[in-house]
Amino acid sequence: MSIQLVLIEAVPSLNGVVRDGASYGSEAESEADEESGVVEREGKISINMGHIRSIDSACKINVVSIISDGADLSNFESDLGSDDKEDVLVDNLVKAAREGFSFSNLNFKGGATKADVSRMREEAIKENNNRKTASQSEITCDRRCRR
């Protein structure tokens, strides 16, 4: 819900809603409401993202920045995830792939095999089932002890 409110705040043209009492998919939905991509049903606002994407691709949406120009963005790191930095290991890997090098498991250290992942999944499922069984036993014991 929070992200929907941010989206509506950033894109004022999404403020249209369905008239009160209209049911889902009813003809009471006006064409303007349909175009807005925002629909209110039973007190909840839902956004039709498919419709919003089509409006956006047609450049019919005016987006208003909700971050003011003078805002202090102390947590913002501008170089985070930058592709401009060179990584020698990545460059060597790309070069080897372009030259047709035949990679094998011996070229890569660490990680998990399919068998490892399968085993870990089975262990997690067993552990989860044990937790459920233990919590159900505690509930049963609590009910018996109260009598």
ZIHUBEL-V986154 format. One record per backbone hydrogen bond with DSSP energy under -1.0 kcal/mol. CO is the residue of the C=O (numbers start at 1). NH is the residue of the N-H. Records with the same first field share a line. If there is no record, write none. Layout:
BEGIN
CO=NH / NH
END
This chain:
BEGIN
1=5
2=6
3=7
4=8
5=9
6=10
7=11
10=64
11=14
12=15
19=22
23=26
26=29
30=34
31=35
32=36
33=37
37=48
39=46
41=44
44=41
46=39
47=49
48=52
49=53
50=54
51=55
52=56
53=57
54=58
55=60
56=59
68=71
73=76
77=80
79=82
87=91
88=92
89=93
90=94
91=95
92=96
93=97
94=98
95=99
96=101
97=100
104=107
105=108
113=117
114=118
115=119
116=120
117=121
118=122
119=123
120=124
121=125
122=126
123=127
124=128
125=129
126=130
127=131
128=132
129=133
130=134
131=135
132=136
133=137
134=138
135=139
136=140
137=141
138=142
139=143
140=144
141=145
142=146
END
